[in-house]
Amino acid sequence: MLQVAPRRTTLVFDLETRQSDSPLVDRVWHARSVRSGMFQSMASNHLMMVVTLRDGKSSITVRGPATRATPLFCDAGGQWVGIDFRVGAFMPRLPASALVDRGLTLPGVGERSFCLNGTAWQFPNYENADTFVDWLVREGLLCREPVVHAVLQGQLNDISARAVQRRFVHATGLSRRAIQQIDRAHTAMTLLQGGTSILDTVYEAGYYDQPHLTRSLKRLVGQTPAEIAGSTTLE
């Protein structure tokens, strides 16, 4: 999703989310910038597709995982529709490793369509995103690496560590360890936002000590534990 770190400031985005019927999609979201300003984009471990609507023109970008928090500036008046895929979903025609910490804007075809794999596709919207994903799967443009999901759920023990690592990197562009670190940081952020103390968060999220927690959250969320605990979530 639009990975925005929580801050005790006026909201930059008005954000709406919904769940998806697709097993490859985590959730679908729609965002509108209510004012210009800076925001902190958090680290993420999944693929996403984002439609941007600005000044009456649409574009679509495929974004890979982000390995660190990044401060960004947003103009007022922008709108976005995003599809957050589950970890392990990937696009075979777009190597995952080439999308880490970056996005690829697909070429437009007129005002309502874009080009993917040599074919014109209509821009998806918040309501028809699930149908759009089904089309991608049907055309072989979106796949799921079952090993990634099984390993993260602790359901696969009969495959070598080397094979697991190879499948993780192929599908996500990240190592298994990197994915787990991002997940742990998001878990810690949720705990802190829910009122869990910093010391209890260290224990419950599996950090060595408080400095370890602080370093991780500053790098992956862009804020310290104390800043997160004193903030109001934007999601």
PyRosetta script that sets phi, psi and omega in degrees:
from pyrosetta import init, pose_from_sequence

init()
pose = pose_from_sequence("MLQVAPRRTTLVFDLETRQSDSPLVDRVWHARSVRSGMFQSMASNHLMMVVTLRDGKSSITVRGPATRATPLFCDAGGQWVGIDFRVGAFMPRLPASALVDRGLTLPGVGERSFCLNGTAWQFPNYENADTFVDWLVREGLLCREPVVHAVLQGQLNDISARAVQRRFVHATGLSRRAIQQIDRAHTAMTLLQGGTSILDTVYEAGYYDQPHLTRSLKRLVGQTPAEIAGSTTLE")
pose.set_psi(1, 177.6)
pose.set_omega(1, 172.4)
pose.set_phi(2, -61.4)
pose.set_psi(2, 102.2)
pose.set_omega(2, -171.4)
pose.set_phi(3, -84.9)
pose.set_psi(3, 90.5)
pose.set_omega(3, -175.9)
pose.set_phi(4, -108.6)
pose.set_psi(4, 123.0)
pose.set_omega(4, 177.2)
pose.set_phi(5, -70.2)
pose.set_psi(5, 140.7)
pose.set_omega(5, -177.9)
pose.set_phi(6, -72.7)
pose.set_psi(6, 139.3)
pose.set_omega(6, 175.9)
pose.set_phi(7, -143.3)
pose.set_psi(7, 151.3)
pose.set_omega(7, 178.9)
pose.set_phi(8, -84.4)
pose.set_psi(8, 68.2)
pose.set_omega(8, -179.0)
pose.set_phi(9, -141.2)
pose.set_psi(9, 173.1)
pose.set_omega(9, 174.1)
pose.set_phi(10, -62.1)
pose.set_psi(10, 138.6)
pose.set_omega(10, -176.8)
pose.set_phi(11, -64.3)
pose.set_psi(11, 138.7)
pose.set_omega(11, 172.7)
pose.set_phi(12, -89.1)
pose.set_psi(12, -32.0)
pose.set_omega(12, -175.1)
pose.set_phi(13, -122.5)
pose.set_psi(13, 144.6)
pose.set_omega(13, 165.0)
pose.set_phi(14, -101.2)
pose.set_psi(14, 117.9)
pose.set_omega(14, -167.7)
pose.set_phi(15, -122.9)
pose.set_psi(15, 132.9)
pose.set_omega(15, 176.7)
pose.set_phi(16, -126.0)
pose.set_psi(16, 137.8)
pose.set_omega(16, -179.4)
pose.set_phi(17, -133.0)
pose.set_psi(17, 158.4)
pose.set_omega(17, 173.2)
pose.set_phi(18, -150.1)
pose.set_psi(18, 157.1)
pose.set_omega(18, 176.0)
pose.set_phi(19, -78.5)
pose.set_psi(19, 166.1)
pose.set_omega(19, -178.4)
pose.set_phi(20, -122.1)
pose.set_psi(20, 152.1)
pose.set_omega(20, 175.5)
pose.set_phi(21, -81.2)
pose.set_psi(21, -14.4)
pose.set_omega(21, -177.1)
pose.set_phi(22, -79.4)
pose.set_psi(22, 134.0)
pose.set_omega(22, 177.3)
pose.set_phi(23, -69.1)
pose.set_psi(23, -10.9)
pose.set_omega(23, 179.6)
pose.set_phi(24, -94.6)
pose.set_psi(24, -6.6)
pose.set_omega(24, -174.6)
pose.set_phi(25, -113.4)
pose.set_psi(25, 133.1)
pose.set_omega(25, 175.0)
pose.set_phi(26, -78.7)
pose.set_psi(26, -54.9)
pose.set_omega(26, 176.1)
pose.set_phi(27, -164.3)
pose.set_psi(27, 165.2)
pose.set_omega(27, 178.7)
pose.set_phi(28, -116.0)
pose.set_psi(28, 142.0)
pose.set_omega(28, -177.1)
pose.set_phi(29, -139.1)
pose.set_psi(29, 157.3)
pose.set_omega(29, 175.7)
pose.set_phi(30, -132.7)
pose.set_psi(30, 129.5)
pose.set_omega(30, -178.0)
pose.set_phi(31, -128.9)
pose.set_psi(31, 148.0)
pose.set_omega(31, 176.0)
pose.set_phi(32, -136.6)
pose.set_psi(32, 129.9)
pose.set_omega(32, 179.1)
pose.set_phi(33, -79.4)
pose.set_psi(33, 123.5)
pose.set_omega(33, -178.0)
pose.set_phi(34, -93.4)
pose.set_psi(34, -12.4)
pose.set_omega(34, 175.3)
pose.set_phi(35, -161.9)
pose.set_psi(35, 162.3)
pose.set_omega(35, 174.3)
pose.set_phi(36, -81.7)
pose.set_psi(36, 151.9)
pose.set_omega(36, 179.5)
pose.set_phi(37, 163.0)
pose.set_psi(37, 175.4)
pose.set_omega(37, 179.0)
pose.set_phi(38, -88.2)
pose.set_psi(38, 146.9)
pose.set_omega(38, 171.2)
pose.set_phi(39, -144.3)
pose.set_psi(39, 162.7)
pose.set_omega(39, -178.0)
pose.set_phi(40, -105.3)
pose.set_psi(40, 114.0)
pose.set_omega(40, 176.6)
pose.set_phi(41, -86.6)
pose.set_psi(41, 120.8)
pose.set_omega(41, -174.6)
pose.set_phi(42, -80.8)
pose.set_psi(42, 164.2)
pose.set_omega(42, 173.1)
pose.set_phi(43, -64.7)
pose.set_psi(43, 148.0)
pose.set_omega(43, 177.5)
pose.set_phi(44, -142.8)
pose.set_psi(44, 158.5)
pose.set_omega(44, -175.0)
pose.set_phi(45, -120.1)
pose.set_psi(45, 22.7)
pose.set_omega(45, -174.8)
pose.set_phi(46, -135.9)
pose.set_psi(46, 166.7)
pose.set_omega(46, 174.9)
pose.set_phi(47, -82.7)
pose.set_psi(47, 146.3)
pose.set_omega(47, 173.6)
pose.set_phi(48, -144.7)
pose.set_psi(48, 157.0)
pose.set_omega(48, 171.7)
pose.set_phi(49, -120.1)
pose.set_psi(49, 132.5)
pose.set_omega(49, -175.0)
pose.set_phi(50, -128.7)
pose.set_psi(50, 123.3)
pose.set_omega(50, 173.1)
pose.set_phi(51, -94.2)
pose.set_psi(51, 126.9)
pose.set_omega(51, 178.5)
pose.set_phi(52, -109.0)
pose.set_psi(52, 130.6)
pose.set_omega(52, 176.1)
pose.set_phi(53, -120.3)
pose.set_psi(53, 114.6)
pose.set_omega(53, -179.8)
pose.set_phi(54, -144.6)
pose.set_psi(54, 131.9)
pose.set_omega(54, 179.6)
pose.set_phi(55, 55.3)
pose.set_psi(55, 36.3)
pose.set_omega(55, 176.7)
pose.set_phi(56, 78.1)
pose.set_psi(56, 4.7)
pose.set_omega(56, -178.5)
pose.set_phi(57, -116.6)
pose.set_psi(57, 140.0)
pose.set_omega(57, -179.2)
pose.set_phi(58, -110.5)
pose.set_psi(58, 148.9)
pose.set_omega(58, 172.7)
pose.set_phi(59, -147.9)
pose.set_psi(59, 159.9)
pose.set_omega(59, 179.9)
pose.set_phi(60, -131.2)
pose.set_psi(60, 136.1)
pose.set_omega(60, -177.3)
pose.set_phi(61, -126.6)
pose.set_psi(61, 135.4)
pose.set_omega(61, 172.0)
pose.set_phi(62, -95.7)
pose.set_psi(62, 122.1)
pose.set_omega(62, -178.0)
pose.set_phi(63, -116.7)
pose.set_psi(63, 136.9)
pose.set_omega(63, 177.2)
pose.set_phi(64, -93.1)
pose.set_psi(64, -172.4)
pose.set_omega(64, 179.1)
pose.set_phi(65, -61.2)
pose.set_psi(65, 150.9)
pose.set_omega(65, 175.2)
pose.set_phi(66, -112.8)
pose.set_psi(66, 125.2)
pose.set_omega(66, -173.3)
pose.set_phi(67, -92.4)
pose.set_psi(67, 3.4)
pose.set_omega(67, 179.8)
pose.set_phi(68, -159.2)
pose.set_psi(68, 160.1)
pose.set_omega(68, 174.6)
pose.set_phi(69, -75.2)
pose.set_psi(69, 144.2)
pose.set_omega(69, -177.0)
pose.set_phi(70, -136.7)
pose.set_psi(70, 126.2)
pose.set_omega(70, 174.9)
pose.set_phi(71, -75.5)
pose.set_psi(71, 133.8)
pose.set_omega(71, -177.7)
pose.set_phi(72, -133.5)
pose.set_psi(72, 156.6)
pose.set_omega(72, 176.4)
pose.set_phi(73, -109.1)
pose.set_psi(73, 140.3)
pose.set_omega(73, -179.5)
pose.set_phi(74, -127.1)
pose.set_psi(74, 133.1)
pose.set_omega(74, 173.8)
pose.set_phi(75, -79.3)
pose.set_psi(75, 155.2)
pose.set_omega(75, 174.7)
pose.set_phi(76, -72.4)
pose.set_psi(76, 151.9)
pose.set_omega(76, 173.6)
pose.set_phi(77, 90.8)
pose.set_psi(77, 0.0)
pose.set_omega(77, 178.6)
pose.set_phi(78, -83.8)
pose.set_psi(78, 153.0)
pose.set_omega(78, 175.0)
pose.set_phi(79, -132.4)
pose.set_psi(79, 146.4)
pose.set_omega(79, -178.6)
pose.set_phi(80, -139.9)
pose.set_psi(80, 143.7)
pose.set_omega(80, 168.5)
pose.set_phi(81, -121.1)
pose.set_psi(81, 126.0)
pose.set_omega(81, -176.2)
pose.set_phi(82, -123.9)
pose.set_psi(82, 145.6)
pose.set_omega(82, 173.2)
pose.set_phi(83, -117.9)
pose.set_psi(83, 112.0)
pose.set_omega(83, 177.3)
pose.set_phi(84, -93.2)
pose.set_psi(84, 117.1)
pose.set_omega(84, 179.8)
pose.set_phi(85, -86.1)
pose.set_psi(85, 156.8)
pose.set_omega(85, 176.8)
pose.set_phi(86, -72.7)
pose.set_psi(86, 154.0)
pose.set_omega(86, 177.7)
pose.set_phi(87, -59.7)
pose.set_psi(87, 127.9)
pose.set_omega(87, -177.4)
pose.set_phi(88, 107.2)
pose.set_psi(88, -14.9)
pose.set_omega(88, 173.1)
pose.set_phi(89, -80.2)
pose.set_psi(89, 136.4)
pose.set_omega(89, -177.7)
pose.set_phi(90, -150.5)
pose.set_psi(90, 163.9)
pose.set_omega(90, 179.5)
pose.set_phi(91, -110.6)
pose.set_psi(91, 109.9)
pose.set_omega(91, -174.1)
pose.set_phi(92, -56.5)
pose.set_psi(92, -29.9)
pose.set_omega(92, -178.1)
pose.set_phi(93, -80.9)
pose.set_psi(93, -9.3)
pose.set_omega(93, 179.9)
pose.set_phi(94, -124.6)
pose.set_psi(94, 99.5)
pose.set_omega(94, -177.1)
pose.set_phi(95, -53.8)
pose.set_psi(95, 129.8)
pose.set_omega(95, -177.0)
pose.set_phi(96, -59.5)
pose.set_psi(96, -37.8)
pose.set_omega(96, -177.5)
pose.set_phi(97, -62.8)
pose.set_psi(97, -26.2)
pose.set_omega(97, -179.3)
pose.set_phi(98, -81.4)
pose.set_psi(98, -8.4)
pose.set_omega(98, -177.4)
pose.set_phi(99, -107.1)
pose.set_psi(99, -3.4)
pose.set_omega(99, -180.0)
pose.set_phi(100, -66.0)
pose.set_psi(100, 127.1)
pose.set_omega(100, 179.8)
pose.set_phi(101, 61.6)
pose.set_psi(101, 28.1)
pose.set_omega(101, 178.1)
pose.set_phi(102, -160.5)
pose.set_psi(102, 170.1)
pose.set_omega(102, 177.1)
pose.set_phi(103, -131.3)
pose.set_psi(103, 157.6)
pose.set_omega(103, 178.3)
pose.set_phi(104, -121.5)
pose.set_psi(104, 114.1)
pose.set_omega(104, 177.4)
pose.set_phi(105, -84.5)
pose.set_psi(105, 122.8)
pose.set_omega(105, -176.7)
pose.set_phi(106, -79.9)
pose.set_psi(106, 147.6)
pose.set_omega(106, -177.3)
pose.set_phi(107, -65.5)
pose.set_psi(107, 140.9)
pose.set_omega(107, 179.0)
pose.set_phi(108, -82.2)
pose.set_psi(108, 154.8)
pose.set_omega(108, 175.0)
pose.set_phi(109, -131.1)
pose.set_psi(109, 94.5)
pose.set_omega(109, -174.5)
pose.set_phi(110, 73.2)
pose.set_psi(110, -158.6)
pose.set_omega(110, -175.6)
pose.set_phi(111, -90.5)
pose.set_psi(111, -20.8)
pose.set_omega(111, -171.6)
pose.set_phi(112, -117.2)
pose.set_psi(112, 0.7)
pose.set_omega(112, -173.1)
pose.set_phi(113, -136.6)
pose.set_psi(113, 164.9)
pose.set_omega(113, 175.0)
pose.set_phi(114, -138.2)
pose.set_psi(114, 167.0)
pose.set_omega(114, -177.1)
pose.set_phi(115, -106.1)
pose.set_psi(115, 127.6)
pose.set_omega(115, 175.3)
pose.set_phi(116, -138.9)
pose.set_psi(116, 122.7)
pose.set_omega(116, 179.5)
pose.set_phi(117, 58.6)
pose.set_psi(117, 35.5)
pose.set_omega(117, 176.3)
pose.set_phi(118, 79.2)
pose.set_psi(118, 8.1)
pose.set_omega(118, -178.2)
pose.set_phi(119, -124.4)
pose.set_psi(119, 144.0)
pose.set_omega(119, 177.1)
pose.set_phi(120, -81.8)
pose.set_psi(120, 131.3)
pose.set_omega(120, 178.6)
pose.set_phi(121, -124.5)
pose.set_psi(121, 141.3)
pose.set_omega(121, 174.6)
pose.set_phi(122, -74.8)
pose.set_psi(122, 144.9)
pose.set_omega(122, 177.4)
pose.set_phi(123, -61.8)
pose.set_psi(123, 130.7)
pose.set_omega(123, 175.9)
pose.set_phi(124, -73.2)
pose.set_psi(124, 157.6)
pose.set_omega(124, 174.1)
pose.set_phi(125, -123.6)
pose.set_psi(125, -178.0)
pose.set_omega(125, -175.3)
pose.set_phi(126, -61.4)
pose.set_psi(126, -34.3)
pose.set_omega(126, -175.3)
pose.set_phi(127, -82.1)
pose.set_psi(127, -37.7)
pose.set_omega(127, -173.1)
pose.set_phi(128, -104.4)
pose.set_psi(128, 16.8)
pose.set_omega(128, -177.2)
pose.set_phi(129, -59.6)
pose.set_psi(129, -36.9)
pose.set_omega(129, -179.3)
pose.set_phi(130, -64.7)
pose.set_psi(130, -41.3)
pose.set_omega(130, 177.2)
pose.set_phi(131, -64.2)
pose.set_psi(131, -41.1)
pose.set_omega(131, 177.6)
pose.set_phi(132, -58.8)
pose.set_psi(132, -45.1)
pose.set_omega(132, 178.9)
pose.set_phi(133, -62.8)
pose.set_psi(133, -41.5)
pose.set_omega(133, 178.0)
pose.set_phi(134, -59.0)
pose.set_psi(134, -39.5)
pose.set_omega(134, 177.9)
pose.set_phi(135, -64.0)
pose.set_psi(135, -42.9)
pose.set_omega(135, 178.7)
pose.set_phi(136, -59.7)
pose.set_psi(136, -43.7)
pose.set_omega(136, 179.7)
pose.set_phi(137, -64.5)
pose.set_psi(137, -43.5)
pose.set_omega(137, -178.3)
pose.set_phi(138, -61.9)
pose.set_psi(138, -34.5)
pose.set_omega(138, -179.5)
pose.set_phi(139, -87.1)
pose.set_psi(139, 2.0)
pose.set_omega(139, 179.5)
pose.set_phi(140, 75.2)
pose.set_psi(140, 18.0)
pose.set_omega(140, -178.3)
pose.set_phi(141, -94.4)
pose.set_psi(141, -7.3)
pose.set_omega(141, 177.4)
pose.set_phi(142, -140.8)
pose.set_psi(142, 128.0)
pose.set_omega(142, -176.9)
pose.set_phi(143, -132.5)
pose.set_psi(143, 171.6)
pose.set_omega(143, 177.9)
pose.set_phi(144, -127.2)
pose.set_psi(144, 133.7)
pose.set_omega(144, 175.4)
pose.set_phi(145, -92.3)
pose.set_psi(145, 103.2)
pose.set_omega(145, -174.4)
pose.set_phi(146, -64.0)
pose.set_psi(146, -27.6)
pose.set_omega(146, -179.2)
pose.set_phi(147, -63.6)
pose.set_psi(147, -38.8)
pose.set_omega(147, -178.6)
pose.set_phi(148, -61.3)
pose.set_psi(148, -50.1)
pose.set_omega(148, -179.7)
pose.set_phi(149, -62.1)
pose.set_psi(149, -44.3)
pose.set_omega(149, -177.3)
pose.set_phi(150, -63.0)
pose.set_psi(150, -42.7)
pose.set_omega(150, -179.0)
pose.set_phi(151, -66.1)
pose.set_psi(151, -43.0)
pose.set_omega(151, -179.5)
pose.set_phi(152, -65.2)
pose.set_psi(152, -26.0)
pose.set_omega(152, 177.8)
pose.set_phi(153, -91.3)
pose.set_psi(153, 2.0)
pose.set_omega(153, -179.8)
pose.set_phi(154, 69.2)
pose.set_psi(154, 28.5)
pose.set_omega(154, -174.1)
pose.set_phi(155, -107.3)
pose.set_psi(155, 5.5)
pose.set_omega(155, -176.2)
pose.set_phi(156, -135.8)
pose.set_psi(156, 116.2)
pose.set_omega(156, -177.5)
pose.set_phi(157, -126.1)
pose.set_psi(157, -0.9)
pose.set_omega(157, -173.5)
pose.set_phi(158, -105.4)
pose.set_psi(158, 31.6)
pose.set_omega(158, 177.3)
pose.set_phi(159, -131.7)
pose.set_psi(159, 143.3)
pose.set_omega(159, -174.9)
pose.set_phi(160, -68.6)
pose.set_psi(160, 155.0)
pose.set_omega(160, 179.2)
pose.set_phi(161, -61.0)
pose.set_psi(161, -35.9)
pose.set_omega(161, 179.8)
pose.set_phi(162, -66.6)
pose.set_psi(162, -41.4)
pose.set_omega(162, 179.0)
pose.set_phi(163, -66.7)
pose.set_psi(163, -39.6)
pose.set_omega(163, 177.7)
pose.set_phi(164, -60.4)
pose.set_psi(164, -47.0)
pose.set_omega(164, -178.9)
pose.set_phi(165, -60.9)
pose.set_psi(165, -41.6)
pose.set_omega(165, -179.6)
pose.set_phi(166, -63.5)
pose.set_psi(166, -41.8)
pose.set_omega(166, -179.6)
pose.set_phi(167, -69.3)
pose.set_psi(167, -37.5)
pose.set_omega(167, 177.6)
pose.set_phi(168, -62.5)
pose.set_psi(168, -49.5)
pose.set_omega(168, -176.9)
pose.set_phi(169, -65.5)
pose.set_psi(169, -38.4)
pose.set_omega(169, 179.7)
pose.set_phi(170, -63.0)
pose.set_psi(170, -42.6)
pose.set_omega(170, -174.2)
pose.set_phi(171, -84.3)
pose.set_psi(171, -30.9)
pose.set_omega(171, -172.1)
pose.set_phi(172, -119.4)
pose.set_psi(172, -19.7)
pose.set_omega(172, -174.1)
pose.set_phi(173, 82.5)
pose.set_psi(173, -4.8)
pose.set_omega(173, -178.2)
pose.set_phi(174, -119.4)
pose.set_psi(174, 157.8)
pose.set_omega(174, 173.2)
pose.set_phi(175, -76.8)
pose.set_psi(175, 161.8)
pose.set_omega(175, 176.4)
pose.set_phi(176, -59.0)
pose.set_psi(176, -40.0)
pose.set_omega(176, -178.9)
pose.set_phi(177, -64.0)
pose.set_psi(177, -42.0)
pose.set_omega(177, 179.7)
pose.set_phi(178, -62.9)
pose.set_psi(178, -41.3)
pose.set_omega(178, 178.2)
pose.set_phi(179, -62.3)
pose.set_psi(179, -42.9)
pose.set_omega(179, -179.8)
pose.set_phi(180, -66.0)
pose.set_psi(180, -36.2)
pose.set_omega(180, 178.5)
pose.set_phi(181, -64.6)
pose.set_psi(181, -41.5)
pose.set_omega(181, 178.9)
pose.set_phi(182, -66.7)
pose.set_psi(182, -43.5)
pose.set_omega(182, 177.5)
pose.set_phi(183, -58.8)
pose.set_psi(183, -42.8)
pose.set_omega(183, -178.0)
pose.set_phi(184, -65.6)
pose.set_psi(184, -38.7)
pose.set_omega(184, 178.5)
pose.set_phi(185, -64.7)
pose.set_psi(185, -40.7)
pose.set_omega(185, 177.8)
pose.set_phi(186, -66.3)
pose.set_psi(186, -37.2)
pose.set_omega(186, 176.5)
pose.set_phi(187, -63.1)
pose.set_psi(187, -44.4)
pose.set_omega(187, 179.5)
pose.set_phi(188, -62.4)
pose.set_psi(188, -41.4)
pose.set_omega(188, 178.9)
pose.set_phi(189, -61.3)
pose.set_psi(189, -44.0)
pose.set_omega(189, 179.0)
pose.set_phi(190, -62.2)
pose.set_psi(190, -41.5)
pose.set_omega(190, 178.5)
pose.set_phi(191, -61.9)
pose.set_psi(191, -45.9)
pose.set_omega(191, -179.0)
pose.set_phi(192, -65.0)
pose.set_psi(192, -41.0)
pose.set_omega(192, 178.1)
pose.set_phi(193, -64.9)
pose.set_psi(193, -28.8)
pose.set_omega(193, -179.4)
pose.set_phi(194, -84.8)
pose.set_psi(194, 2.6)
pose.set_omega(194, 176.4)
pose.set_phi(195, 100.2)
pose.set_psi(195, 1.5)
pose.set_omega(195, 176.1)
pose.set_phi(196, -68.1)
pose.set_psi(196, 137.5)
pose.set_omega(196, -179.1)
pose.set_phi(197, -66.9)
pose.set_psi(197, 160.7)
pose.set_omega(197, -179.8)
pose.set_phi(198, -61.1)
pose.set_psi(198, -45.2)
pose.set_omega(198, -178.9)
pose.set_phi(199, -64.9)
pose.set_psi(199, -39.7)
pose.set_omega(199, 177.4)
pose.set_phi(200, -68.4)
pose.set_psi(200, -33.2)
pose.set_omega(200, 177.1)
pose.set_phi(201, -65.0)
pose.set_psi(201, -40.0)
pose.set_omega(201, 176.0)
pose.set_phi(202, -53.0)
pose.set_psi(202, -48.1)
pose.set_omega(202, -176.9)
pose.set_phi(203, -70.4)
pose.set_psi(203, -48.6)
pose.set_omega(203, -173.3)
pose.set_phi(204, -69.6)
pose.set_psi(204, -32.3)
pose.set_omega(204, -179.5)
pose.set_phi(205, -89.5)
pose.set_psi(205, -7.0)
pose.set_omega(205, 174.1)
pose.set_phi(206, 86.1)
pose.set_psi(206, 29.8)
pose.set_omega(206, 175.9)
pose.set_phi(207, -88.7)
pose.set_psi(207, 158.7)
pose.set_omega(207, -179.4)
pose.set_phi(208, -68.9)
pose.set_psi(208, -46.0)
pose.set_omega(208, -177.4)
pose.set_phi(209, -161.2)
pose.set_psi(209, -178.4)
pose.set_omega(209, -177.0)
pose.set_phi(210, -65.4)
pose.set_psi(210, -41.0)
pose.set_omega(210, 176.2)
pose.set_phi(211, -59.2)
pose.set_psi(211, -36.8)
pose.set_omega(211, 178.1)
pose.set_phi(212, -63.0)
pose.set_psi(212, -44.2)
pose.set_omega(212, 176.7)
pose.set_phi(213, -60.7)
pose.set_psi(213, -45.9)
pose.set_omega(213, -177.7)
pose.set_phi(214, -62.2)
pose.set_psi(214, -45.1)
pose.set_omega(214, 179.6)
pose.set_phi(215, -61.6)
pose.set_psi(215, -43.2)
pose.set_omega(215, -178.0)
pose.set_phi(216, -64.6)
pose.set_psi(216, -45.9)
pose.set_omega(216, -176.8)
pose.set_phi(217, -70.5)
pose.set_psi(217, -35.9)
pose.set_omega(217, 177.8)
pose.set_phi(218, -64.1)
pose.set_psi(218, -37.0)
pose.set_omega(218, -178.0)
pose.set_phi(219, -79.2)
pose.set_psi(219, -39.6)
pose.set_omega(219, -171.9)
pose.set_phi(220, -99.7)
pose.set_psi(220, -25.8)
pose.set_omega(220, 179.0)
pose.set_phi(221, -109.2)
pose.set_psi(221, -29.6)
pose.set_omega(221, 179.4)
pose.set_phi(222, 93.2)
pose.set_psi(222, 8.9)
pose.set_omega(222, 179.1)
pose.set_phi(223, -142.1)
pose.set_psi(223, 159.3)
pose.set_omega(223, 175.6)
pose.set_phi(224, -82.2)
pose.set_psi(224, 163.5)
pose.set_omega(224, 176.5)
pose.set_phi(225, -56.1)
pose.set_psi(225, -40.2)
pose.set_omega(225, -179.6)
pose.set_phi(226, -65.2)
pose.set_psi(226, -38.5)
pose.set_omega(226, 179.1)
pose.set_phi(227, -66.2)
pose.set_psi(227, -40.9)
pose.set_omega(227, 179.9)
pose.set_phi(228, -66.8)
pose.set_psi(228, -43.7)
pose.set_omega(228, -178.3)
pose.set_phi(229, -62.9)
pose.set_psi(229, -27.7)
pose.set_omega(229, -178.5)
pose.set_phi(230, -98.0)
pose.set_psi(230, 10.9)
pose.set_omega(230, -176.4)
pose.set_phi(231, -105.8)
pose.set_psi(231, 167.8)
pose.set_omega(231, 173.7)
pose.set_phi(232, -109.1)
pose.set_psi(232, 126.8)
pose.set_omega(232, -176.6)
pose.set_phi(233, -64.1)
pose.set_psi(233, 149.9)
pose.set_omega(233, 176.5)
pose.set_phi(234, -97.0)
pose.set_psi(234, -5.9)
pose.set_omega(234, -173.9)
pose.set_phi(235, -102.8)
pose.dump_pdb("model.pdb")
